């Protein structure tokens, strides 16, 4: 399916390589817009989008709103904590309310896996999944892939290690689905209690030693350790986790000399990544944030019928 004809973006699992390449290619001129003194093009003037986040977010929600505004779309954030949801309004009624107000596109994040799919089936609005439970976070994976391609010049046949809580990570799943389409060797590494059973069926290699997993890799994608998971006893302590799985500058000697280090943020310094490495030139954490705006601009442009000539003017 051509992305310009696709109603919704719900995940990378069922997205073609060609669709992913179209998004990444479209993000290149979008990043140029972000670098201008006047960050505004008229391409989506008259379109309206709403962001609906049932879970906390800084980077994803703000970057979607900025992306819409840079493209001149009218953007509204539904503050769930102060909305009629708190009065017992059902998700279906919330969807219908947004639809009859005239919104063209909804960006939704929800703690329950599959919620964006439910929304998409019950509305004429276009729907973008901004993260659903432990299922997928497609736009995070797209911005990760854009960052890798920008630095490496290609996504073809790279060795990528994903480190941390693979079991609960929607970021890991979307990255696996996306990178596999480019022939990458994807390695996942973390404590055995945070590794999904039969993860190899997704086309990855699983490791329980960080040194082994990052040996000779081109990219290390470090996942955030959700400290709330530590309360459930899935690993002994944060100190123990850091001793075995924290990515620091010394450990990078195992990887390629030009290895890239990614992190979706927010960063727990001294737990999953050392402060020294997080602030180094090898870590692309801040560039990922900028690229997130560009990639989300590309998605809105492609899904809401933007006019390409207006980007370059």
Buried (B, 14 or more C-beta within 10 A) or exposed (E): EEBEEBBBBBBBBEBBEEBBBBBBEBBEBBBEBBEEEEEEBEBBBEBBBBBBBBBEBEBBBBBBBBBBBBBBBBBBBBEBEEEEBEEEEEBEEBBEBBBEEEBBBBBBBBEBBBBBBBBBEBBEBBBBBBBBBBBBBBBBBBBBBBBBBBBBEEBEEBBBBBBBBBBBBBBBBBBBBBBBBBEBBBBBBBBEEBBBEEBEEBEBBBBEEBEEBBBEBBBBBBBBBBEEBBEEEBBEEBEEBBEBBBBBEEBBEBBBEEBBBBBBBEBBBBBBBBEEBBEEEBBBBEBBBBBBBBBBBBBBBBBBEBEEEBBEE
